[in-house]
């Protein structure tokens, strides 16, 4: 298989018939007929693993076979594969055969599955990815990525201190704060990634802040729109939003959908869920075609506690390929600790912006 030469995502749709047309030998060797029932939904869930409308699909007949073909822009990591298989299994399918063809920046993954309730009812899925940095299983040994997210950055003086890390950092800033507009501009000026940290309603009411978005607020589109009009300055590039508190808000799917709809209208397509427990934010954002992440570890506490947390982060990066490390903007001990760890691990790991990481 020759490496794809096309560049723009829009070409994916036009070339689907050529790029991911069913292979006669593959289908004849495996037999079976794919029923369209449920195929559209499964395809939608698989495409949801990539964000920003970076996928296109084609469900077509080839002789007696129906094949679901999906073309996407981005990585196909071990974690991506795990989630694709998880979608198949949760849809009542059994994996019969998996094969792949991988080149430097593109990969083709073929799946033959069988309906558990209808033996010999085979389903074929063909996933093509391009412009990939990591392709399972060939490129899984590239440097693991670490994303550092600093939330609640208090001001420019705090920003200057965190800048001494000397690596890409994603900053979460509370909106509608005294010097937040100037802080927004400084973060962008320094070439770092700017996120808005949203205080969301929690069950214990600990947030107690006038900037808190309540469940009732989110159910009123006009009120929610006005909030963002005031929170996000014009002509400032916002990469994404992160959640703060929100144990109650994250359980209300209707409010979450309204929230993400407002963000998408403003061109914001990245969401970082910082909740440690059950949360609907991560999955809801992903279903709504936003690139969704979860923080993996939280750097805080004593030195020994931070060392233990960092060791866990390194293990996660080695096994999963990526890890997102969260720290508070006013935590000087966390900053000092992370400076030491960055200096120690900079040659072994790739420090990246959160938005550049694959799904975690």
Secondary structure as GFF3:
##gff-version 3
##sequence-region A 1 360
A	DSSP	alpha_helix	11	19	.	.	.	ID=ss1
A	DSSP	alpha_helix	24	30	.	.	.	ID=ss2
A	DSSP	alpha_helix	39	47	.	.	.	ID=ss3
A	DSSP	beta_strand	55	62	.	.	.	ID=ss4
A	DSSP	beta_strand	65	73	.	.	.	ID=ss5
A	DSSP	alpha_helix	78	90	.	.	.	ID=ss6
A	DSSP	beta_strand	93	102	.	.	.	ID=ss7
A	DSSP	beta_strand	107	115	.	.	.	ID=ss8
A	DSSP	beta_strand	122	130	.	.	.	ID=ss9
A	DSSP	beta_strand	145	151	.	.	.	ID=ss10
A	DSSP	alpha_helix	156	162	.	.	.	ID=ss11
A	DSSP	three_ten_helix	163	165	.	.	.	ID=ss12
A	DSSP	beta_strand	170	174	.	.	.	ID=ss13
A	DSSP	alpha_helix	180	189	.	.	.	ID=ss14
A	DSSP	beta_strand	193	200	.	.	.	ID=ss15
A	DSSP	alpha_helix	215	218	.	.	.	ID=ss16
A	DSSP	alpha_helix	221	231	.	.	.	ID=ss17
A	DSSP	beta_strand	240	245	.	.	.	ID=ss18
A	DSSP	three_ten_helix	249	251	.	.	.	ID=ss19
A	DSSP	alpha_helix	253	265	.	.	.	ID=ss20
A	DSSP	beta_strand	270	273	.	.	.	ID=ss21
A	DSSP	alpha_helix	281	287	.	.	.	ID=ss22
A	DSSP	beta_strand	291	294	.	.	.	ID=ss23
A	DSSP	beta_strand	297	298	.	.	.	ID=ss24
A	DSSP	alpha_helix	303	320	.	.	.	ID=ss25
A	DSSP	beta_strand	322	328	.	.	.	ID=ss26
A	DSSP	alpha_helix	332	345	.	.	.	ID=ss27
A	DSSP	beta_strand	350	352	.	.	.	ID=ss28
A	DSSP	three_ten_helix	354	356	.	.	.	ID=ss29
###
